[in-house]
Amino acid sequence: MPAPGHESLVSDVPLGQPDCLSPLVQVCGGFLVWGWSFVDHGSGDTQKREKRTGKSVRDHYNSADLGPDAVGGMKFILIDKIVSLEMGCRLCAVKNVSLAEEYLADHFPTFPVLPGVLLLEGLVESAGWLVRTGEDFAHSMVLLESARNVKYKSFLAPGSQVVYTVEARTIEDRVSSFSGYGTVDGAPILEARFGLRHFNLAERNPAWAAVDAQIQQEMKNRYRLLSQQN
């Protein structure tokens, strides 16, 4: 039986299927990665076809459906500090878990632990900074595309500090792949391989260029905060 909080994660997760993985996608699929929340409502043709047939026909997340109206408020930031950075190669970051974090009240009332999907998100955020710094923040969207061989070793309780280490396997203009792991007091707690994709909203509609610029500036500001303690 999966450990509490890890039920929705398996060893091979194709995150491009919002219909069957919408909670995972919305939390971890890049929509929350940098503090902007997006919802995929599907294209008009897709929605009409689904209504007519009663079946979902979307088998992937379509970035073309993103737009300025999809931008929501900031939810969680899953790393507290960037400890070290080897440009385009390797990054180490830390996350301190506090009992004050709101989601721990429900996860779980008598046994609070960081949800597994947010534990994975810490690795994704860490890798995202490798992409953003390496390309000089050229893309507003750096989204989780796939996660494979995700393995959880233990729970992460309040009062703990997890150290995330991610290493780039490939970083190209549009896609990148990484391996990463998390440790607590030197003991492994998580490991995974995953891929990201990068793009700008203006590629779909030039009118969204201002939203791209807003997000890019926010990411530059956040990076300065996360790295200024080094």
N, C-alpha and C positions, 0 to 999 in steps of 0.2 A: 504494500500500500504506500502511495507517495506520502512524504512527510507533509504535515500541515503547512499550507502556504505555498506548496510547490505543485499543487495538483494540475495546474494548467501548463506546466513545462515538461517537455519530454526531451529525449536526447537528440531529436532531429525535428526542428520546428520551422516549417515554411511560413514565414510571417507575412506572406503576400496574400493571405486568405482572410479578409476581414469578416466574412459572414460567420465563419466557424471559430475565429480567434479574436473577435473584436475587443474583448477586455484586455487581452495580451497586447494586441496591436495598439490600442489607444494609450495604454500605459507605457509600453516599451518600444513600440515600433517607430520611434523617431519623433512622434508627435509630442511626446513629453521630454524627449532627450534634451532639448535646449530650452525648455520652459514654454513652448508654444503648443497649444492643443489643437489638433485637427480631427475632423470627422469626415469620413468618406460616405457621401450620400449616393454615389454612383451617378452616371450620366442620365439625362432624361430618357434616352432610348432604352438604356438598361433598366431603369425603374419601370417603364411601361411594359417591357417584356416580362419582368418579374411579376408585375401585377396581373398580367394576362395569363401567365402559365402557372403562377403560384410557386415557382421555383427560383432559386438564386442562380444567376448565370454569371456572376462575377467570380472569377477564379484568381484574381490578382488585385493588388491595390493600385489604383490608377492615379498617379501624381497629377494628371491633367485636371482632376476634380478639385484640387486645392485652389483656394483663392483668398483674397483679403478677408472676406466674411467668415472664413474658417478659423481665423486666428483667435485664440482664446487666451485666458489668463494663465499666468505662471502657476504651476502646481508644486512640483518638488525639484530640488537640485540634489542629485545623489552622490556628489563628491564635495568635500569641504576644502581640499587643498591639493594642488599639484606639487608633488615632492621633487620630481626630477623629470626632465624631458630631453630625449635625444631626437632631434628634429627628424621626423619622417620614419623613425625606427622604433622607439620605445618610450613609454611613459609610465610613471608611477604616481598614484594618487591615493588619498586616504579619505575615509568616511567614518565619522563618529556617530554612533547610534545613541539617541537620547530617548528616554521614556516620554518626553514631552511631544514627540512627533505624533501627530493626530491619528494616523492610520493604525498605530499600535493599540489604540483603545479598542479596536474591533478585531485586531489580528495579533494575539487573541486576548480577551479580557483577563484570563487567568494564566496565560502563557504567552506574553508579548515577544514576538520575533519579527525581524524584518522580512516582509514578503519576498518569496524567491524571485518574483518577477522584478522587484526593485533592486535586489541584489545583483541580478544580471544587468540591470540598467546602469549600475555603477561602472561596470566594464565598458558598456556601450558609450557612456559619456566620456570616459577616459580615452577611448579610441577616437571619438569624435574630435577631441582637441588635437590629436596627432594629425588628423585630416585638415582641420581648420588652420592650424598654424603652418602646416606644410604648404598649403595653397594660398596663404595670406588672406584667409577668410573670403575666398572668391565665391563660395556658394552659401546661400542662406539656409538651404535644407541639407542636413546630413542625417539620413534616416537609417534605422536598422532594417535590413532587407532579409536576413536569414540568420538563424542561430542553430548550430549543430554541436552534437556531443556535449551538451550542457550537463554537468555533473555537480551535484550538491553533496558536500561532505558532512555538514553540520548546520546547526541553527546559528543565527546572529542575534544575540539578545542585547537589550539596552545596557549601556555602559561599555560596550565593546568598540574596538576600532578595527575596521577592515582595511587592509592595504591591497589596492588593486594594481596589477601589473599587466600591461597590454603590449604586445609586440606586433608590428606590422608585417604581414606576409606579402601583400601587394597594396600599393596605393596608386591608382590611376586617376584620370580626370573625372570619371563618372562613378567609379566603384572602387571599393577597397575591401581587403579581407584581413582578419586579425585572429590571433590566439591570445587568450588572457586567463588570468587566475586571480583569486583573492585569498588572502591569508589573515588569520587572527592570531596574534602572538606567535607567529611563525608556523602555525598549523594551517593546512589547506582547508578552505571552506567552499570554494567554487572554482570550476574551470570550464572553459567553453571556447569554441571556434565560432566566428560570426562574420557577417559581411555587412557593409554599409553602402549606401548610394548617395550621391551628392548632386544637387541641381538647384536652379533658381526658379522661382515662380514665374518670372517674366518670360521664361522660355515658352510658356503656354500662352501668356497674355502680357504684352509689353506694359499694360496699365498697372501691373502688379510690381513694377520695378521699385516703387517707393516702399512697398512692404519688404522686399528683399533687402533694401538699404537699411530699413529700421531693424530688422533681425540681425543683419551683419554687424551693425554698430552695437547692438545689445550683446552680441557674442564677444566682441572685442572688449567691451567693458567688463563682462563677466570673467574673461580670461585674465585680465589684469588683477581682479580681485582674488582669483584662485591661485595665481602664481606670485603675487607680490610678497608673500611671506617667506619665499625662498631666499 
